[in-house]
Amino acid sequence: SFRINELINRVYKARMLQKETELSALQAQINPHFLYNILGTIKTCQSIGRLDIAGQMITDLTQFYRLSLRKSGDRILIRDELEIARLYLNMEKLCHNETLSWEIHAEDGIENFLICRFTLQPFLENCILHGYSRTTPTIHIIVDVIYGDDDVIITICDNGIGIESEQLEELKNTLKNKTVDYEKHFGIGNVNKRISSPSFGNGTVEIDSIPGKGTQITITFAQMEE
């Protein structure tokens, strides 16, 4: 009986270690993915002669990574995550000739809770990447961070072109099955996989969209403190 319990404990610990390793790997993947996209944007600005914009983006990118790397660990204060989001949006605004605007609202004291690092950026990137169209030449994003019962609830709303029903169903399946696919919806799948783990508050990600009117992302996770 003692040996059986010992074996069970060993298997459990091995599985937990494997899970932690997988989550750390997912965390590490989101960062280069983001950097690749931003460097591509800087290169585009340089190629069309907008060296002022490229220079400002490099400055913002430096601040972005200084903040991102300032603290170790996979969880950071919501305050820092929101600052990372602001820096990212500043960089994107420079690329879109002032056609991008946003509001960020957080209830008092909620910024002192912890959040899974790099939760917001992939969703903000999708708002911008897929929101612009001929009928939606300007994008406005609203981020709200509010208290649930024992949760933190973050909503990200945009007034972009929205998501067609077939693609929306595909995205919902990605969230439901917690899949991470390099070819499709990588950023969203990555965040969903990490934030749904016990380490990050057993969180959930929901997506709703109306074609022609916009998209809303709702992220819910347990209130966690340092």
ZITAKA-V284134 format. One record per pair of residues at least 4 apart in sequence whose ideal C-beta (glycine too) atoms are under 8 Angstrom apart, sorted by sequence separation. I is the first residue (numbers start at 1). J is the second residue. D is the distance in whole Angstrom. If there is no record, write none. Layout:
BEGIN
{{I;J;D} {I;J;D}}
END
This chain:
BEGIN
{{1;5;6} {2;6;6} {3;7;6} {4;8;6} {5;9;6} {6;10;6} {7;11;6} {8;12;6} {9;13;6} {10;14;6} {11;15;6} {12;16;6} {13;17;6} {14;18;6} {15;19;6} {16;20;6} {17;21;6} {18;22;6} {19;23;6} {20;24;6} {21;25;6} {22;26;7} {23;27;6} {24;28;6} {25;29;7} {26;30;7} {27;31;8} {28;32;8} {29;33;6} {30;34;6} {31;35;6} {32;36;6} {33;37;7} {34;38;6} {35;39;6} {36;40;7} {37;41;7} {38;42;6} {39;43;6} {40;44;7} {41;45;7} {42;46;7} {43;47;6} {44;48;7} {46;50;7} {50;54;6} {51;55;6} {52;56;7} {53;57;6} {54;58;7} {55;59;7} {56;60;6} {57;61;6} {58;62;7} {59;63;7} {60;64;6} {61;65;6} {62;66;6} {63;67;6} {64;68;6} {65;69;6} {66;70;6} {76;80;5} {77;81;7} {78;82;6} {79;83;7} {80;84;6} {81;85;7} {82;86;7} {83;87;7} {84;88;6} {85;89;6} {86;90;6} {87;91;7} {88;92;7} {89;93;6} {90;94;7} {91;95;7} {92;96;6} {96;100;5} {106;110;5} {115;119;6} {118;122;7} {119;123;8} {120;124;6} {121;125;6} {122;126;7} {123;127;7} {124;128;7} {125;129;6} {126;130;6} {127;131;5} {128;132;7} {132;136;6} {133;137;8} {147;151;8} {148;152;7} {163;167;5} {164;168;7} {165;169;6} {166;170;7} {167;171;6} {168;172;6} {169;173;6} {170;174;7} {171;175;7} {172;176;6} {173;177;6} {181;185;7} {182;186;6} {185;189;5} {186;190;6} {187;191;7} {188;192;6} {189;193;6} {190;194;7} {191;195;6} {192;196;6} {193;197;7} {196;200;7} {198;202;6} {210;214;7} {45;50;4} {46;51;6} {71;76;6} {76;81;6} {93;98;7} {106;111;5} {131;136;6} {132;137;7} {147;152;7} {148;153;5} {163;168;4} {174;179;5} {181;186;6} {184;189;8} {195;200;5} {197;202;7} {209;214;7} {210;215;8} {45;51;7} {146;152;8} {147;153;7} {173;179;8} {180;186;7} {194;200;6} {195;201;7} {196;202;7} {209;215;4} {93;100;5} {132;139;6} {145;152;7} {146;153;5} {174;181;7} {196;203;6} {208;215;7} {209;216;7} {45;53;5} {46;54;5} {92;100;6} {93;101;8} {131;139;5} {145;153;8} {146;154;8} {163;171;7} {181;189;6} {195;203;4} {196;204;7} {207;215;7} {208;216;5} {45;54;4} {71;80;7} {144;153;8} {145;154;5} {146;155;8} {180;189;4} {195;204;8} {196;205;8} {207;216;7} {70;80;8} {144;154;7} {174;184;7} {179;189;6} {180;190;5} {195;205;7} {207;217;5} {208;218;8} {89;100;7} {128;139;6} {143;154;7} {144;155;5} {174;185;5} {178;189;8} {206;217;7} {207;218;8} {42;54;5} {45;57;7} {127;139;7} {143;155;7} {205;217;7} {206;218;4} {67;80;6} {89;102;5} {128;141;8} {142;155;8} {143;156;5} {144;157;8} {175;188;7} {180;193;5} {192;205;5} {205;218;7} {127;141;5} {142;156;8} {170;184;7} {171;185;6} {174;188;7} {175;189;8} {178;192;6} {179;193;8} {191;205;7} {204;218;8} {205;219;5} {206;220;8} {42;57;5} {141;156;7} {142;157;5} {170;185;8} {174;189;5} {178;193;5} {204;219;7} {41;57;7} {42;58;7} {67;83;6} {68;84;6} {141;157;7} {142;158;8} {203;219;6} {204;220;5} {67;84;6} {124;141;7} {141;158;5} {171;188;7} {175;192;5} {188;205;7} {203;220;6} {204;221;8} {86;104;7} {140;158;7} {174;192;7} {178;196;6} {203;221;3} {38;57;7} {42;61;8} {85;104;7} {139;158;6} {140;159;5} {188;207;8} {202;221;7} {203;222;7} {64;84;6} {67;87;7} {139;159;7} {201;221;4} {202;222;6} {139;160;5} {200;221;6} {201;222;3} {82;104;6} {201;223;8} {38;61;6} {64;87;4} {120;143;7} {136;159;7} {201;224;5} {63;87;6} {64;88;7} {82;106;7} {136;160;5} {195;219;7} {200;224;8} {136;161;5} {135;161;7} {195;221;6} {60;87;5} {64;91;7} {131;158;5} {133;160;7} {78;106;7} {100;128;7} {131;159;8} {132;160;7} {133;161;4} {82;111;7} {127;156;7} {131;160;2} {132;161;7} {60;90;5} {61;91;7} {130;160;7} {131;161;6} {175;205;5} {60;91;5} {127;158;4} {130;161;7} {175;206;7} {78;110;6} {79;111;4} {92;124;8} {96;128;7} {124;156;7} {175;207;7} {78;111;5} {79;112;7} {88;121;5} {92;125;8} {99;132;8} {123;156;5} {127;160;6} {130;163;7} {57;91;5} {60;94;8} {77;111;6} {78;112;7} {81;115;5} {84;118;8} {111;145;7} {120;154;7} {77;112;6} {78;113;5} {85;120;5} {89;124;6} {110;145;5} {119;154;8} {172;207;6} {77;113;7} {78;114;7} {81;117;7} {84;120;7} {85;121;6} {88;124;6} {92;128;5} {96;132;8} {110;146;7} {120;156;7} {171;207;6} {31;68;7} {57;94;6} {77;114;6} {78;115;5} {81;118;8} {84;121;7} {88;125;8} {101;138;7} {103;140;8} {105;142;8} {110;147;6} {115;152;7} {56;94;6} {57;95;8} {76;114;7} {77;115;7} {81;119;6} {82;120;8} {99;137;6} {100;138;7} {101;139;7} {102;140;7} {103;141;8} {105;143;7} {106;144;8} {107;145;7} {75;114;4} {76;115;6} {81;120;6} {85;124;6} {99;138;5} {100;139;5} {101;140;5} {102;141;4} {103;142;5} {104;143;5} {105;144;5} {106;145;4} {107;146;5} {113;152;6} {168;207;7} {75;115;7} {99;139;7} {100;140;8} {101;141;8} {102;142;7} {103;143;7} {105;145;7} {107;147;6} {53;94;5} {75;116;6} {76;117;5} {100;141;8} {102;143;7} {104;145;8} {168;209;5} {53;95;7} {74;116;6} {75;117;7} {110;152;6} {74;117;5} {96;139;8} {73;117;8} {163;207;8} {163;209;4} {165;211;8} {27;74;5} {162;209;5} {164;211;6} {162;210;5} {163;211;7} {45;94;8} {68;117;8} {152;201;8} {162;211;4} {24;74;7} {41;91;7} {45;95;7} {68;118;8} {151;201;8} {161;211;7} {162;212;6} {23;74;7} {41;92;8} {44;95;8} {161;212;7} {162;213;6} {89;141;7} {162;214;6} {163;215;6} {38;91;6} {162;215;6} {34;88;8} {41;95;5} {159;213;7} {160;214;6} {159;214;5} {160;215;6} {158;214;5} {157;214;6} {158;215;6} {85;143;7} {157;215;7} {158;216;8} {157;216;5} {156;216;7} {157;217;8} {82;143;8} {126;187;7} {155;216;6} {156;217;4} {125;187;6} {126;188;7} {155;217;7} {82;145;7} {155;218;5} {156;219;8} {123;187;8} {154;218;7} {155;219;8} {122;187;3} {123;188;7} {153;218;7} {154;219;4} {121;187;8} {122;188;6} {153;219;7} {154;220;8} {78;145;6} {153;220;5} {122;190;7} {123;191;7} {152;220;7} {122;191;6} {151;220;5} {152;221;6} {151;221;6} {152;222;8} {151;222;6} {152;223;6} {119;191;5} {148;220;6} {150;222;6} {151;223;6} {118;191;7} {150;223;6} {78;152;7} {116;191;7} {119;195;6} {147;223;8} {135;212;7} {116;194;5} {116;195;5} {131;214;8} {34;118;7} {116;200;4} {131;215;7} {115;200;8} {116;201;8} {31;118;7} {34;121;6} {116;203;7} {30;118;5} {34;122;8} {37;125;7} {127;215;7} {27;117;6} {27;118;7} {30;121;8} {34;125;7} {30;122;7} {123;217;5} {123;219;8} {119;219;7} {116;221;7} {115;221;7} {115;224;8} {113;223;5} {114;224;4} {113;224;6} {114;225;7} {113;225;6} {114;226;6} {112;225;7} {74;194;8} {75;199;8} {74;199;7} {75;200;7} {74;200;7} {75;224;7} {77;226;8} {33;186;6} {34;187;8} {26;180;7} {33;187;7} {29;186;8} {30;187;7} {33;190;8} {30;190;5} {29;190;6} {30;191;7} {26;190;5} {26;193;6} {27;194;6} {26;194;5} {23;193;8} {23;194;6} {23;197;6} {23;199;6} {23;200;8} {19;197;7} {20;199;7}}
END
